[in-house]
Amino acid sequence: MERLGDILDRTVRRLPLRRRLDDYAIWDIWEDTVGPAVARNARPEKIRNGTLFVKVRAATWMQQLQYMKDILAEKLNQRLEREAVRNIFFVVGEFPSDPPPEGSDDPPSAVDTARLPDRELGGIDDPELRDSLRSLLLNHLRKRG
């Protein structure tokens, strides 16, 4: 009997959007790659055509990270083992409250299904099925590391 994860991995590999889905691994490696101080003050928002858009808490962080953007891109690409990030664009903005620390009794937050582009899954007419597939793909990619 074949595992569902193996079937899903094989199916996702055949999709034309595979490379774009792989780009979303940045969210999983962000804190380990940039360090906890930067991760508390800067968060990836989206990636489009090799440009990673990062929201920062304050203009001072934006200025500091602007000087580090080539290093950050290089580190992220090394972790991803390919050139996914060619440029980083910083924007100042508000953050939602920080997630609870690991080991807390709070349930884990749901996968942010908005990160997968709707046009990639737009061919699926049933919104419930589309949202389920989006969640399934993101969870699978996150667990794959």
Buried (B, 14 or more C-beta within 10 A) or exposed (E): EEEEEEEBEEEBEEEEBEEBBBBBBBBBBBEEBBEEEBBBBBBBBBBEEEEBBBBBBEEEBBEBBEEBBEEBBEBBBEBBEEEBBEEBEBEEEEEEEEEEEEEEEEEEEEBEBEBBBEEBBEEBEEEEEBBEBBBBBBBBBEEEE
